[in-house]
Amino acid sequence: MNFLGIETSCDETAAAVVRDGRKILSNVVASSLKEHQRYGGVVPEVASRRQLEYIQPVVDEALEKAGLALADIDAFAVTKEPGLIGSLLVGVSFARALSAALDKPLVEIDHIEAHVYANFLTGEPPQLPAVALVVSGGHTDLYSVRDIRAFRRIGRTRDDAVGEAFDKVARVLGLGYPGGPVIDRLAKSVPRTDVSFKCAALEGTLDFSFSGVKTAVLYHRQKHGSRNHYPVAAVARAFQESVVEILVIKALAACRKLKVQTLLVGGGVAANSALRQHLSGEAHKKRIKVYFPAMALCMDNAAMIAGLGFHSLN
């Protein structure tokens, strides 16, 4: 069964064709990121305007790369939530029009659940039940996943999402937008750091808080930033270590609490090299199998939407 997926929840415009929920025939992503960089973050109106321009060419390219015509598509899937309202409207309207014109089914998909499903698109499918950790620019959540269509949130961020914290700390350090990739790269450039930060533990819960560590970096910069050689890389490493530490602690605590041996990670921050290394190592010690999506599937994409759409329809 050929599914055409459409994803327009933020600044990406994406379309993909996935067969039977697993085989990616094409996966095309166009981004307006460069236009947002001058503002230090995503501007919703700019994003939706570009998506109006990009969506038809992106869908056409996805079909061409898959070697299929619209007539060969059996059903459609589109991101319905969460996301920027104007951006979501572009994708949903386009998908509904295709579905109505061709008289073929349309499934509307939760973007967060799709990030988790990205782990099922390559390699051996993970065993369920599992704990899912979703880490992105807008979300930091833990879920109990009993079935691919049965998600229950068991932990969340109480303030900033982890990706948002990366972006804000990068701004404090003068590193530009987006913050995640540049902080990860800088952190690897120094073998160790004498700087130390801590994220709020929120003991007794599976919740997260990143506003405190973000503020700690700001105060550190204000206090020491007048030095001729402010240790930007060392501070970046210390911030990243604190964030990764709490993500690992909470994710493994959730696995222990629910007595499951599978941990699924999804979202843009799943591409972070320190998180991949540290979480994989700690999970192995506890005999927990941890899954990360392929790097291309960590960021917003339509393959995860089309893949989950197949299971939502069947």
QUITA-V66922 format. One line per field, one symbol per residue. ss: DSSP state (H for helix, E for strand, C for the rest). phi: phi as a letter, one per 40 degrees, with the letter a starting at -180 (. if undefined). psi: psi as a letter, one per 40 degrees, with the letter a starting at -180 (. if undefined). Layout:
# QUITA-V66922
ss = ???
phi = ???
psi = ???
This chain:
# QUITA-V66922
ss = CEEEEEECCCCEEEEEEEECCCEEEEEEEEECHHHHHCCCCCCHHHHHHHHHHHHHHHHHHHHHHHCCCHHHCCEEEEEEECCCHHHHHHHHHHHHHHHHHHCCEEEEEEHHHHHHHHHHCCCCCCCCCEEEEEECCCCEEEEEEEECCEEEEEEEECCCCHHHHHHHHHHHCCCCCCHHHHHHHHHHCCCCCCCCCCCCCCCCCCCECCHHHHHHHHHHHHHHCCCCCCCHHHHHHHHHHHHHHHHHHHHHHHHHHHCCCEEEEECHHHHCHHHHHHHHHHHHHCCCEEEECCHHHCCCCCHHHHHHHHHHHC
phi = .cbbbbbacbccbbaabbbfgbcccaabbbbbdccccccgicbdccccccccccccccccccccccgbbdccccabbacbacicdccdccccccccccccccfbcbbbbcccccdccdcccbgccccbcabbbbbacbaabbbcbcacbbbbcbaaccaccccccdcccccdcgbgbccdcccccccccbcaaccabbcccfdgbbcbabcccccccdcccccbccccbccdcccdccccccccdcccdcccccccccfbbbbbbahdccccccccccccccccccfbcbbbcddcbccdacccccccddcccc
psi = hhhhihhfdbeihiiihhhfedhhdihhhhifddddddeeihhddddddddddddddddddddddefiiddehdiiiihdiiahdddddddddddddddddefiihhhihddddddddeeeiahhihiiihhhhhadeihihihgdieeghhheiiiebiidddddddddddefeaiidddddddddeehdiieihihihdfieieiihedddddddddddddeeeidghgddddddddddddddddddddddddddefiehhhhiideeehdddddddddddddefhhhhiiideedihieddddddddddd.
